[in-house]
């Protein structure tokens, strides 16, 4: 699913988080969350310690890491 600007929903979501986090994306892994509904990807975030933390299914981790690498965004795991 492509957006109007040629970015995927995942890429748009990551870039928005990076902008809000001043070039940093905080994440947590959770294999229990669904990855998509019948017609679209599902992405979650939670507020934690004053940060917006992405909650990623393990299958989203590699695409997110690649996007962060391509855009020179620091990816930080919250434990």
C-alpha positions as CSV (number, residue, x, y, z in Angstrom):
1,X,0.0,0.0,0.0
2,X,1.7,3.2,-1.1
3,X,0.8,6.7,0.1
4,X,0.4,9.8,-2.0
5,X,4.0,10.8,-1.5
6,X,5.4,7.4,-2.5
7,X,6.2,6.4,1.1
8,X,4.7,3.3,2.7
9,X,2.6,3.7,5.8
10,X,5.4,2.2,7.8
11,X,7.9,4.7,6.4
12,X,5.6,7.6,7.1
13,X,5.1,6.4,10.7
14,X,8.8,6.0,11.3
15,X,9.7,9.4,9.9
16,X,7.0,11.1,12.0
17,X,8.4,9.4,15.2
18,X,11.9,10.3,14.2
19,X,10.9,14.0,13.8
20,X,9.2,14.0,17.1
21,X,12.1,12.2,18.8
22,X,14.8,14.5,17.3
23,X,16.3,11.8,15.0
24,X,15.7,8.9,17.5
25,X,13.1,6.2,17.4
26,X,12.4,4.2,20.5
27,X,10.9,0.8,20.2
28,X,9.9,-2.3,22.1
29,X,9.3,-5.8,20.7
30,X,6.0,-7.6,21.3
31,X,5.2,-10.8,19.3
32,X,1.6,-10.9,20.6
33,X,0.3,-7.8,18.7
34,X,-1.3,-8.3,15.3
35,X,0.6,-7.1,12.2
36,X,-2.4,-6.2,10.0
37,X,-6.1,-6.2,9.7
38,X,-7.7,-7.6,6.5
39,X,-6.7,-4.5,4.5
40,X,-3.9,-2.5,6.3
41,X,-0.9,-2.8,8.5
42,X,-1.3,-2.1,12.2
43,X,1.3,0.0,14.2
44,X,1.2,0.7,17.9
45,X,2.9,3.3,20.1
46,X,2.8,3.8,23.9
47,X,4.0,6.8,26.0
48,X,6.8,5.7,28.3
49,X,9.1,7.9,30.4
50,X,8.1,11.0,28.3
51,X,8.9,9.2,25.0
52,X,6.7,7.8,22.3
53,X,7.7,4.2,22.1
54,X,6.8,2.0,19.1
55,X,5.6,-1.4,19.8
56,X,6.8,-3.6,17.0
57,X,5.9,-7.2,16.1
58,X,9.2,-9.0,15.4
59,X,8.4,-9.2,11.6
60,X,8.4,-5.3,11.6
61,X,11.8,-5.0,13.2
62,X,13.9,-5.5,10.1
63,X,11.9,-3.2,7.9
64,X,12.0,-0.5,10.6
65,X,15.8,-1.0,11.1
66,X,16.4,-0.7,7.4
67,X,14.3,2.5,7.2
68,X,16.1,4.0,10.2
69,X,19.5,3.1,8.6
70,X,18.5,4.7,5.2
71,X,17.4,7.9,6.9
72,X,20.2,8.0,9.5
73,X,17.8,7.7,12.4
74,X,19.0,6.2,15.7
75,X,16.9,3.2,16.7
76,X,16.9,2.6,20.5
77,X,15.3,-0.4,22.2
78,X,13.4,0.2,25.4
79,X,13.5,-2.6,27.9
